[in-house]
């Protein structure tokens, strides 16, 4: 029971900027439960975003400003944790250098032009897609699901893909995990799938994203590291927002026959 409690708190401390003044032990047991709690933390983040959207709607805040505020809250809650991985990965890929040099670029603490461009376009696309979904009055529970399934994508990639090097944070996490943890991490989301069957579509979309990301990273880097897990989470969230916008635009909003 202690491992479950400390694992949940460890996941909150690692994935959010919420003040959790508790010293959590770093053991195989707490690491396992922390990984299993990743989607649960995503539900918390998504729930706070949905609550903010509801409040801003009650205040009749203009939709563009609402979208920008939601994106700002999203980044603030997570501390931009995974954005660093997006920038490092973009710099490495944009360099068009041999494998060893790409790894060196990823370890460089300085951000290059490709990293800045990736950050700019990622946030721009997220903001515009939030704007579009708000404009179409899409269900707010979709906003709850996006961070949860995005973090599950990171869990799946971390567990199912070998690390390129036997060191680093991702490798340390992997030593405590097994494949059945991928399924256990989905357990908190099952009640939502029963309440909202459309969620199964989003899960399928995320599975496809993980498969594509895994294949690409193995081909380009022969394995993963922590930055790639973070980039997969951010990419998974954007992927989901695109799918949700497409679904709402063409399956719900468009007249019959279009």
C-alpha positions as CSV (number, residue, x, y, z in Angstrom):
1,X,0.0,0.0,0.0
2,X,2.9,2.4,0.8
3,X,4.3,1.7,-2.7
4,X,1.0,2.6,-4.3
5,X,0.7,5.9,-2.3
6,X,4.3,6.9,-2.8
7,X,4.2,5.9,-6.5
8,X,1.2,8.1,-7.1
9,X,2.8,11.1,-5.3
10,X,6.1,10.4,-7.2
11,X,4.2,10.6,-10.5
12,X,2.6,13.9,-9.4
13,X,6.0,15.3,-8.4
14,X,7.6,14.2,-11.6
15,X,4.9,15.2,-14.1
16,X,3.4,18.3,-12.6
17,X,4.3,21.5,-10.8
18,X,1.7,21.0,-8.2
19,X,3.3,21.4,-4.7
20,X,3.7,17.9,-3.2
21,X,5.9,18.5,0.0
22,X,6.5,14.7,0.6
23,X,9.8,12.9,0.3
24,X,9.0,9.8,-1.8
25,X,11.4,6.9,-1.8
26,X,13.0,6.0,-5.1
27,X,12.6,2.2,-5.1
28,X,11.6,-0.4,-7.8
29,X,8.1,-0.6,-6.2
30,X,7.4,3.1,-6.1
31,X,8.8,3.5,-9.7
32,X,6.4,0.8,-10.9
33,X,3.4,2.4,-9.3
34,X,4.5,5.8,-10.5
35,X,4.5,4.7,-14.1
36,X,1.1,3.0,-13.7
37,X,-0.2,6.3,-12.3
38,X,1.0,8.4,-15.4
39,X,-2.4,8.3,-17.1
40,X,-4.1,9.1,-13.7
41,X,-2.0,12.2,-13.4
42,X,-2.9,13.0,-17.0
43,X,-6.6,12.8,-16.0
44,X,-5.9,15.3,-13.2
45,X,-4.2,17.7,-15.6
46,X,-7.0,17.2,-18.1
47,X,-9.7,17.7,-15.4
48,X,-8.1,21.0,-14.4
49,X,-8.1,22.1,-18.0
50,X,-11.7,21.2,-18.5
51,X,-12.6,23.0,-15.3
52,X,-10.7,26.1,-16.5
53,X,-12.5,25.9,-19.9
54,X,-15.9,25.6,-18.1
55,X,-15.1,28.6,-15.9
56,X,-13.9,30.7,-18.8
57,X,-17.0,29.8,-20.7
58,X,-19.2,31.0,-17.8
59,X,-17.3,34.3,-17.9
60,X,-18.0,34.6,-21.7
61,X,-14.3,34.8,-22.4
62,X,-13.7,35.1,-26.2
63,X,-12.8,31.7,-27.7
64,X,-9.3,32.7,-29.0
65,X,-8.3,34.0,-25.5
66,X,-9.8,30.9,-23.9
67,X,-7.7,28.7,-26.1
68,X,-4.5,30.7,-25.3
69,X,-5.3,30.6,-21.6
70,X,-5.9,26.9,-21.6
71,X,-2.6,26.3,-23.4
72,X,-0.8,28.5,-20.9
73,X,-2.4,26.6,-18.0
74,X,-1.5,23.3,-19.7
75,X,2.2,24.3,-19.9
76,X,2.2,25.8,-16.4
77,X,0.7,22.7,-14.8
78,X,3.4,20.4,-16.4
79,X,6.2,23.0,-16.1
80,X,6.9,22.4,-19.8
81,X,8.6,19.1,-18.8
82,X,8.2,17.3,-22.1
83,X,8.8,20.3,-24.3
84,X,12.5,20.0,-23.7
85,X,12.4,16.5,-25.2
86,X,10.7,17.9,-28.3
87,X,13.3,20.5,-28.8
88,X,16.3,18.2,-28.2
89,X,14.9,15.6,-30.6
90,X,14.1,18.2,-33.2
91,X,17.7,19.6,-33.0
92,X,19.1,16.1,-33.4
93,X,16.9,15.2,-36.3
94,X,17.3,18.6,-38.0
95,X,21.1,18.3,-37.9
96,X,21.2,15.6,-40.5
97,X,24.3,14.2,-38.8
98,X,25.5,10.6,-38.2
99,X,24.1,8.7,-35.3
100,X,26.8,9.5,-32.7
101,X,26.7,13.2,-33.5
102,X,22.9,13.2,-33.1
103,X,23.2,11.7,-29.6
104,X,25.8,14.4,-28.8
105,X,23.3,17.1,-30.0
106,X,20.5,15.7,-27.8
107,X,22.8,15.9,-24.8
108,X,23.7,19.5,-25.5
109,X,21.8,21.8,-23.0
110,X,21.7,24.6,-25.5
111,X,18.7,24.9,-27.8
112,X,19.2,25.2,-31.6
113,X,17.1,26.7,-34.3
114,X,15.3,23.4,-35.1
115,X,14.4,23.0,-31.5
116,X,12.9,26.5,-31.3
117,X,10.9,25.9,-34.5
118,X,9.6,22.6,-33.2
119,X,8.5,24.3,-30.0
120,X,6.9,27.2,-31.8
121,X,4.9,25.0,-34.2
122,X,3.9,22.5,-31.5
123,X,2.4,25.2,-29.3
124,X,0.8,27.0,-32.3
125,X,-0.9,23.8,-33.5
126,X,-2.1,22.9,-30.0
127,X,-3.5,26.4,-29.5
128,X,-5.2,26.5,-32.9
129,X,-6.7,23.0,-32.4
130,X,-8.0,24.0,-28.9
131,X,-9.5,27.1,-30.5
132,X,-11.2,24.9,-33.2
133,X,-12.6,22.4,-30.7
134,X,-13.9,25.2,-28.5
135,X,-15.5,26.9,-31.5
136,X,-17.3,23.7,-32.4
137,X,-18.4,23.1,-28.8
138,X,-16.7,19.7,-28.6
139,X,-17.3,17.8,-25.4
140,X,-15.1,18.9,-22.6
141,X,-14.4,15.3,-21.5
142,X,-12.2,15.1,-24.6
143,X,-9.9,17.7,-23.0
144,X,-9.7,15.4,-20.0
145,X,-8.7,12.4,-22.1
146,X,-5.9,14.0,-24.1
147,X,-3.3,14.4,-21.3
148,X,-4.2,11.0,-19.9
149,X,-3.8,9.1,-23.2
150,X,-0.7,11.2,-24.1
151,X,1.0,10.0,-20.9
152,X,-0.1,6.5,-21.6
153,X,1.7,6.8,-24.9
154,X,4.9,7.7,-23.1
155,X,4.4,4.7,-20.8
156,X,3.9,2.3,-23.7
157,X,7.0,3.6,-25.6
158,X,9.1,3.4,-22.4
159,X,8.2,-0.1,-21.6
160,X,8.0,-1.6,-25.1
161,X,11.1,0.0,-26.6
162,X,14.7,-0.7,-25.6
163,X,16.9,2.2,-24.4
164,X,19.8,3.0,-26.8
165,X,22.2,3.2,-23.9
166,X,22.3,1.4,-20.5
167,X,22.2,4.6,-18.5
168,X,20.0,7.6,-17.9
169,X,16.6,8.2,-16.4
170,X,14.6,6.2,-18.9
171,X,16.9,3.1,-18.5
172,X,16.6,3.5,-14.7
173,X,12.8,3.4,-15.0
174,X,12.9,0.4,-17.3
175,X,14.7,-1.8,-14.8
176,X,11.5,-1.8,-12.6
177,X,8.9,-2.4,-15.4
178,X,7.4,-5.2,-17.3
179,X,5.1,-5.4,-20.3
180,X,2.0,-6.0,-18.2
181,X,2.5,-2.5,-16.7
182,X,1.4,-1.1,-20.1
183,X,-2.1,-2.6,-19.5
184,X,-2.2,-1.8,-15.8
185,X,-1.6,1.9,-16.7
186,X,-4.8,1.8,-18.7
187,X,-7.0,0.6,-15.7
188,X,-7.9,4.1,-14.4
189,X,-9.2,5.0,-17.9
190,X,-11.6,1.9,-18.2
191,X,-14.5,3.5,-16.4
192,X,-14.3,6.5,-18.8
193,X,-14.3,4.2,-21.8
194,X,-17.5,2.6,-20.4
195,X,-19.1,6.0,-20.0
196,X,-17.9,7.4,-23.3
197,X,-17.4,4.7,-25.9
198,X,-15.9,7.2,-28.3
199,X,-12.8,7.0,-26.2
200,X,-12.0,3.6,-27.8
201,X,-11.3,5.5,-31.0
202,X,-8.8,7.8,-29.3
203,X,-7.1,4.8,-27.7
204,X,-6.7,3.2,-31.1
205,X,-5.3,6.5,-32.5
206,X,-2.7,6.6,-29.7
207,X,-1.7,2.9,-30.2
208,X,-1.0,3.8,-33.9
209,X,1.0,6.9,-32.8
210,X,3.1,4.8,-30.4
211,X,3.7,2.1,-33.1
212,X,4.9,4.8,-35.6
213,X,7.0,6.6,-33.0
214,X,8.6,3.4,-31.9
215,X,9.5,2.3,-35.4
216,X,10.9,5.7,-36.3
217,X,13.0,6.0,-33.2
218,X,14.5,2.6,-33.5
219,X,15.4,3.2,-37.1
220,X,16.9,6.7,-36.5
221,X,18.5,6.2,-33.0
222,X,18.6,2.4,-32.4
223,X,16.6,3.0,-29.2
224,X,15.2,5.6,-26.9
225,X,16.0,7.9,-24.0
226,X,14.0,10.1,-21.7
227,X,13.8,13.0,-24.1
228,X,12.1,10.8,-26.7
229,X,9.6,9.6,-24.1
230,X,8.7,13.2,-23.4
231,X,8.5,14.0,-27.1
232,X,6.2,11.1,-27.6
233,X,3.9,12.4,-24.9
234,X,3.8,15.8,-26.5
235,X,3.4,14.4,-30.0
236,X,0.7,12.0,-28.7
237,X,-1.3,14.9,-27.3
238,X,-1.1,16.8,-30.6
239,X,-2.0,13.7,-32.6
240,X,-5.1,13.2,-30.5
241,X,-6.1,16.9,-30.9
242,X,-5.8,16.5,-34.7
243,X,-7.9,13.3,-34.6
244,X,-10.6,14.9,-32.4
245,X,-10.8,18.0,-34.6
246,X,-11.1,15.7,-37.7
247,X,-13.8,13.6,-36.0
248,X,-15.8,16.6,-34.9
249,X,-15.4,18.4,-38.2
250,X,-16.3,15.6,-40.6
251,X,-18.3,13.1,-38.5
252,X,-20.3,15.4,-36.4
253,X,-20.4,19.0,-37.9
254,X,-20.5,18.3,-41.6
255,X,-23.9,17.9,-43.2
256,X,-24.8,14.4,-44.5
257,X,-23.1,13.4,-47.7
258,X,-20.0,15.5,-47.1
